[in-house]
């Protein structure tokens, strides 16, 4: 019998992610494409084509595809679309069946998803009205400090005297950061304060959703060791971060595609 192939496509606000999976639930390839302030159709197509090329397949080899994320309704992406909440839950539970709480921090929003023991969504809380507690917050603050975004997390862990960043609003926090620099505060201490502020914001969402171990973190911000460090202390739980936290939603989408062809 021919091995069937599905594709999961997660088109977020700042990046597109694609996972190619076979009917034995093996991930054949994955791809992530970052693109400026918002991901457009061209970036999503580039991501899809690259992922298929890495898997050694063509569009004709794909039996079914599911899209998720902000851009899930873009024409030409997915035979079906599923919400990102469902896809992140499915992907996280697939990677770690012990997961009961998912913290997902993306470029423009953050969400906490509580799972039943079976892996289905029990509750979720989402922050999508403000950049506080998102990747955008870290990006703006890092730029204000003149520090590359990729280095911010590791540098923040070197702090011995964490600054207090009281505002979680991007506009006011940026002014606060500039003021702290003017007062001679070390940048690594300010970074630590920024990461702590984000952790406090997200831990507030966690309390609303309900936190049970194991706790799993997805999204691009999960690569930031400073955020993970402060979040673990804020919620009082160890956080499991997968090898590639950005493709969790795309994995979930691929699994939903498998449901269709295997039913």
Wavefront OBJ file of the C-alpha trace (Angstrom):
o trace
v 0.000 0.000 0.000
v 1.308 3.447 -0.945
v 2.408 5.604 1.998
v 0.124 8.601 2.210
v 1.474 12.082 2.779
v -0.101 15.097 4.446
v 0.974 18.689 5.009
v 0.346 20.942 7.994
v 0.594 24.682 7.320
v 0.722 27.287 10.097
v 0.635 30.846 8.803
v 1.187 33.222 11.703
v 1.549 36.981 11.856
v 5.353 36.990 11.566
v 6.261 33.562 10.199
v 5.019 30.652 8.136
v 5.647 27.059 9.226
v 5.120 23.855 7.258
v 5.396 20.202 8.298
v 5.297 17.269 5.880
v 4.186 14.014 7.542
v 3.478 10.476 6.346
v 0.659 8.141 7.369
v 2.912 6.579 10.040
v 3.125 9.979 11.736
v 6.755 10.428 10.766
v 7.835 14.026 10.121
v 9.498 13.973 6.713
v 10.484 17.627 6.688
v 9.709 21.026 8.179
v 10.379 24.618 7.244
v 10.020 28.026 8.898
v 10.057 31.329 7.004
v 10.234 34.672 8.822
v 9.013 37.736 6.973
v 9.004 41.274 8.360
v 5.986 42.585 10.213
v 3.433 40.325 8.562
v 3.676 37.132 6.545
v 2.302 37.461 3.029
v 1.147 34.872 0.520
v 4.555 34.773 -1.181
v 6.342 33.887 2.070
v 3.811 31.157 2.828
v 4.228 29.688 -0.651
v 8.009 29.788 -0.323
v 7.762 27.908 2.972
v 5.457 25.270 1.485
v 7.597 24.711 -1.613
v 10.814 24.438 0.413
v 9.294 21.931 2.861
v 8.032 19.728 0.020
v 11.392 19.939 -1.745
v 13.208 18.881 1.448
v 10.871 15.897 1.719
v 11.485 14.981 -1.933
v 7.844 15.357 -2.941
v 5.706 17.455 -5.276
v 2.202 18.867 -4.713
v 0.812 15.839 -6.557
v 2.183 13.567 -3.801
v 0.189 15.312 -1.065
v -3.037 13.495 -0.150
v -4.446 16.163 2.157
v -3.436 19.419 3.839
v -4.694 21.450 6.770
v -3.884 25.097 7.484
v -3.973 26.986 10.772
v -2.916 30.331 12.229
v -3.861 33.888 11.275
v -3.494 33.165 7.575
v -5.274 29.817 7.546
v -8.003 31.130 5.241
v -5.588 32.302 2.532
v -6.699 30.782 -0.789
v -4.609 27.827 -1.935
v -3.356 26.864 1.527
v -5.011 23.768 2.918
v -7.955 21.586 1.960
v -9.344 22.451 5.388
v -8.495 24.940 8.130
v -8.443 24.386 11.907
v -7.970 26.936 14.722
v -4.473 27.431 16.105
v -5.677 26.575 19.633
v -6.682 23.071 18.503
v -3.551 22.590 16.406
v -1.142 23.661 19.156
v -2.903 21.340 21.584
v -2.697 18.443 19.152
v 0.937 19.093 18.236
v 2.099 19.513 21.836
v 0.324 16.363 23.020
v 1.863 14.446 20.111
v 5.372 15.577 21.083
v 4.823 15.020 24.802
v 1.709 13.076 25.930
v 2.307 14.207 29.517
v 1.531 17.831 28.611
v -1.405 19.402 30.435
v -0.590 23.100 29.990
v 0.696 24.841 26.862
v 2.186 28.328 26.891
v 2.445 29.688 23.369
v 4.134 33.045 22.865
v 4.242 34.246 19.292
v 5.178 37.474 17.598
v 1.857 39.233 18.148
v -0.038 37.279 20.797
v 0.338 34.914 23.709
v -1.990 32.159 24.871
v -2.218 29.518 27.568
v -4.061 26.296 26.794
v -5.186 23.826 29.462
v -5.579 20.226 28.283
v -7.594 17.268 29.495
v -5.612 14.079 30.174
v -6.734 12.868 26.723
v -5.088 15.889 25.075
v -8.266 17.750 24.132
v -8.613 21.447 25.010
v -10.215 22.076 28.406
v -9.735 25.842 28.587
v -7.648 28.615 27.088
v -6.844 32.267 27.688
v -5.472 34.505 24.964
v -3.845 37.928 24.866
v -4.288 39.266 21.352
v -5.153 42.925 22.023
v -1.781 44.144 23.295
v 1.868 43.453 22.475
v 2.706 42.972 26.170
v 3.861 39.422 26.798
v 4.641 38.751 23.139
v 7.671 38.472 20.895
v 6.989 42.000 19.662
v 7.580 43.343 23.194
v 11.026 41.741 23.350
v 11.836 42.909 19.828
v 11.040 46.557 20.576
v 12.852 46.538 23.929
v 15.945 44.861 22.450
v 16.036 47.460 19.674
v 15.773 50.254 22.252
v 18.821 48.774 23.998
v 20.714 48.219 20.747
v 20.989 44.478 21.407
v 20.358 41.811 18.726
v 17.111 39.983 19.427
v 18.791 36.574 19.168
v 21.177 37.469 22.010
v 18.664 39.043 24.407
v 17.639 35.909 26.298
v 21.124 34.585 27.021
v 22.427 38.026 27.984
v 19.553 38.577 30.412
v 20.646 35.501 32.374
v 23.995 37.165 33.133
v 22.306 39.814 35.261
v 23.220 40.070 38.954
v 21.005 43.081 39.677
v 17.698 42.812 37.813
v 16.110 46.146 36.946
v 12.459 46.802 37.672
v 10.465 47.378 34.483
v 7.042 48.268 35.816
v 5.163 48.865 32.576
v 4.040 46.057 30.257
v 2.755 48.501 27.626
v 5.243 48.613 24.753
v 5.094 52.401 24.369
v 5.558 53.194 28.086
v 8.047 50.377 28.647
v 10.239 51.659 25.825
v 10.369 55.079 27.479
v 11.102 53.405 30.811
v 13.972 51.418 29.291
v 15.485 54.526 27.711
v 15.234 56.274 31.092
v 16.984 53.377 32.856
v 19.830 53.519 30.316
v 20.153 57.269 30.905
v 20.470 56.590 34.646
v 23.417 54.296 33.980
v 21.690 50.960 34.575
v 23.509 48.043 32.939
v 21.827 46.737 29.797
v 21.907 43.119 30.960
v 20.068 44.160 34.144
v 17.453 45.989 32.096
v 17.087 42.920 29.862
v 16.501 40.765 32.922
v 13.782 43.174 34.045
v 12.162 43.035 30.598
v 12.105 39.235 30.611
v 10.736 39.197 34.138
v 7.940 41.603 33.119
v 6.947 39.335 30.231
v 6.960 36.282 32.500
v 4.728 38.023 35.022
v 2.279 38.996 32.285
v 2.089 35.479 30.863
v 1.933 33.844 34.294
v -1.193 35.928 34.902
v -2.768 34.296 31.838
v -1.612 30.908 33.137
v -3.445 31.404 36.412
v -6.646 32.238 34.534
v -6.368 29.131 32.352
v -5.191 26.867 35.179
v -1.700 25.376 35.296
v -1.057 21.641 35.612
v 2.229 19.893 34.870
v 3.692 18.978 32.527
v 4.001 22.506 31.134
v 4.966 22.842 27.466
v 6.087 25.973 25.630
v 5.664 26.600 21.910
v 6.197 29.574 19.614
v 9.323 31.431 18.624
v 9.771 33.030 22.057
v 10.298 29.548 23.538
v 13.808 29.768 22.057
v 14.520 32.678 24.412
v 16.195 31.173 27.493
v 15.584 34.300 29.528
v 11.809 34.144 29.088
v 11.751 30.411 29.892
v 13.883 30.971 33.023
v 11.632 33.715 34.404
v 8.431 31.898 33.437
v 9.491 28.761 35.294
v 9.955 30.818 38.426
v 6.745 32.771 37.949
v 4.528 29.687 37.568
v 6.558 27.384 39.817
v 6.855 24.607 37.237
v 9.560 23.222 34.946
v 8.834 23.993 31.296
v 9.356 21.486 28.504
v 10.583 23.138 25.287
v 10.619 20.953 22.144
v 13.524 20.883 19.711
v 11.711 23.243 17.332
v 8.938 25.106 19.214
v 7.875 27.063 16.134
v 6.463 24.072 14.238
v 4.138 22.740 16.965
v 1.022 24.214 15.343
v 2.021 22.876 11.922
v 2.513 19.403 13.435
v -0.985 19.600 14.888
v -2.376 20.659 11.511
v -0.660 17.682 9.834
v -2.185 15.339 12.417
v -5.646 16.730 11.685
v -4.953 16.106 7.993
v -4.080 12.486 8.834
v -7.432 12.128 10.620
v -9.191 12.857 7.334
v -7.283 10.405 5.157
v -7.181 7.627 7.756
v -10.800 7.761 8.933
l 1 2 3 4 5 6 7 8 9 10 11 12 13 14 15 16 17 18 19 20 21 22 23 24 25 26 27 28 29 30 31 32 33 34 35 36 37 38 39 40 41 42 43 44 45 46 47 48 49 50 51 52 53 54 55 56 57 58 59 60 61 62 63 64 65 66 67 68 69 70 71 72 73 74 75 76 77 78 79 80 81 82 83 84 85 86 87 88 89 90 91 92 93 94 95 96 97 98 99 100 101 102 103 104 105 106 107 108 109 110 111 112 113 114 115 116 117 118 119 120 121 122 123 124 125 126 127 128 129 130 131 132 133 134 135 136 137 138 139 140 141 142 143 144 145 146 147 148 149 150 151 152 153 154 155 156 157 158 159 160 161 162 163 164 165 166 167 168 169 170 171 172 173 174 175 176 177 178 179 180 181 182 183 184 185 186 187 188 189 190 191 192 193 194 195 196 197 198 199 200 201 202 203 204 205 206 207 208 209 210 211 212 213 214 215 216 217 218 219 220 221 222 223 224 225 226 227 228 229 230 231 232 233 234 235 236 237 238 239 240 241 242 243 244 245 246 247 248 249 250 251 252 253 254 255 256 257 258 259 260 261 262 263
